[in-house]
């Protein structure tokens, strides 16, 4: 049985406006970009034998949940997110697509989840770097562990950018965002060159008591001439304006400088020598 909608959600800590229509569009594009780069919904699993109930943490507009529901009709899957607009959109899409095995609920992942213990065979986490501050990770992951059944799988995917960026303007923006995130309590690296989460993911799962921990890496290549280049262009075009208040408030850049950097980045992505590789890490373990 699905839980009732929680009342009185506390203020979220998302670094951009979670109710923004622009952010919704960006997340929908980003979902497609990631899934294509990873080679599918579950590239590390041949089958989903024994998995019947799945929850997706901080699901956004629900693209991943809907793909799972469409490709695995025998599975019941629920996505949770703090954004009312994202959840309303996701619910509308499931109705249009007649996905009776996909469900969505408004829920704050930073608070105790309104699921009973041992409710799911698989807990999926994807890209919570702008949602969970570094001191909150252990608490959030402990809740994920609590709602996981014995022998269930905790699956976690994050992206690390910055190491293979041969594009000065994109590199500058990446460093600005990482520095602003760190100032606000996000991330584990003070250098501004990385977010610093992927190297710690195995430790987090090990500290939970997960066993048979495995990992699989993917490359997100958005360089000139790749099929992902246009999607990256669109994603960056939206992301720069969404993150502008966040970076300006941190005192790292002015609004005028953001406008200039914005145009430099768009020109850079269109250049035939544009080269950017991002690193995607999925790690999973068994309870």
Secondary structure, 3 states (H helix, E strand, C coil): CCCCCCCCCCCCCCCCCCCCHHHHHHHHHHHHHHHHHHCCCCCCCCCCCCCCEEEEECCCCCHHHHHHHHHCCCCEEEEEECCHHHHHHHHHHHHHCCCCCEEEEECCCCCCCCCCCCCEEEEEEECCCCCCCHHHHHHHHHHHHHCEEEEEEEEEEEEEEEEEEECHHHHHHHHHHHHHHHHCCCCCCCCCCCCCCHHHHHHHHHHHCCEEEEEEEEEEECCCCCCCHHHHHHHHHHHHHHHHHHHHHCCCCCHHHHHHHHHHHHHHHHCCCCEEEEEEEEEEEEC
